[in-house]
Structure formats: structure tokens, C-alpha cells
Amino acid sequence: MRRGASVTTMVVPTLSALERRVVACRRCPELRAYCADVGRLKKRAYRDRDYWAKPVPGWGDPQARLVLVGLAPGAHGSNRTGRPFTGDASGEWLYRALHRAGFASGPQAIDRHDGLELHDCYITAVVRCAPPANKPTPAQRDNCSPYLEEELALLPHARVVVTLGRFADDAIHAMVKADGAYRSPRARFAHGAQTEVTLDGRPLTVVASYHPSRQNTQTGVLTEPMLDAIFSRAKTLVAD
């Protein structure tokens, strides 16, 4: 190369780079303040623990064919541990089911350093900061949605998206309406509802599931066999 010639460096997006941007995000100052307050005040059961208290990035196998999308971090779950569905009752249900289906190396998710691994599976959420009462606003959802879109684009082998709850299901289908296409009519939200879509130029199967929240699991709206059936179907779909 001749002296003085300019060099243009192409920045290739990666999941690691996206993770750093998510953690540093300040698009919703009110949520950053809320998460910090929760981490400062703490829950009595965790008063001797350090809280993550920042936006929570997705995690899992970068070669995953299965992607799980949740609502948002729990105030004393992911907001404490820094990993999706880790440290609360919802995660207890979810990781047991993932382990039974062969997508997780163990049935428990305690913290980011517990040695748990995901196989052929990646877990993320629509909103990355814990919202008060687990109810993000439309503006907060829209601020976070670009991260989810980019995340899906950075998972090139994704074939099945399981949406955990109506909020996540609506968010994924909003992306399809904006930048994708339906290969089958959108199924009305219900446990096990399935829709074939094209997103980011790729065919995907969207499978809806009830969220493994205490409100659903303690009332019998969602049972372990129901959740197992979702991941059994997902396993078949990614293998087809």
C-alpha cells in the first residue's frame, strides 16, 4: 500500500458488540433510574448480594436455531443477576423445561457464573431494563425493539422463535408487519399458536407460549407438560 493511502475499516457487528451497547444503553433514563433504585434498596432475601441493575443483554448459543423472547427482566431476577430468566421463579420453570428438552446443560439458573450453558438456544427479551410492575410502556418497548431486531439478524441459524407471553408475541409480529412477510396467516395468540413468517429475509416459525410467570404457573394456566410440549415441538421444528 502506498504511503498516505487511507484505510477504511469495516466494523462487523457481533453479538458481543451488541451486548456492550445494550448494557451501556440510556434510551430510557427513567428505567435506568428505577433499576438502580431497586439495586440499591434490594429485596430482603438478597440484601447481601450485589445487583446488576443495568440493561440485561441476551445470552446463549450464537449458533442457535431456537430463539426465546421474553417480556423484560424481573426487578429481583434478571435485574439482580444480569442474565435473562435467571434468579426468579419464572426462570426456575423455564430452565427446567429447557434442560428436559436438551437445550440447557442443567435445570437451574442461579447467576451469570453458575456454569450453565445453552445448546442450540438463545434467550433474549423485548425490553432490557426491569420496568415497574413488569409493565413497560409503548415508548420503552419501541426504544428497545431495535436491539431485538439486530439480535435476530446476528443469529444466522435461527429457525424457530418461541415468544413467551403476548407482549413478546406482539413485538415479534410487529417486526414481521414492518419488515417481513407472512407465509401463513398470523395465528391468534394462544399457547402453542404457530405462524410461518419471513423476517430479515429468512423463513422463521413463530411459536407462542404462555409466559412462565407465577401468575400463570400458580394458577394452572401454564403447567410443566404444557411448557414441555412447546420445546418438544421446537426441537422437532429446528431439526426439520
Secondary structure, DSSP 8 states (H G I E B T S, - for coil): --TT----------HHHHHHHHHH--S-HHHHHHHHHHHHH--GGGTTS----S----EE-TT-SEEEEES---TTTHHHHSSTT-SSHHHHHHHHHHHHHTSBSSS---STTS---BSSEEEEES--S--GGG---HHHHHHHHHHHHHHHHT-TT--EEEEESHHHHHHHHHHHHHH-EESS----S-TT-EEEEEETTEEEEEEEE----HHHHTTTSS-HHHHHHHHHHHHHHHH-
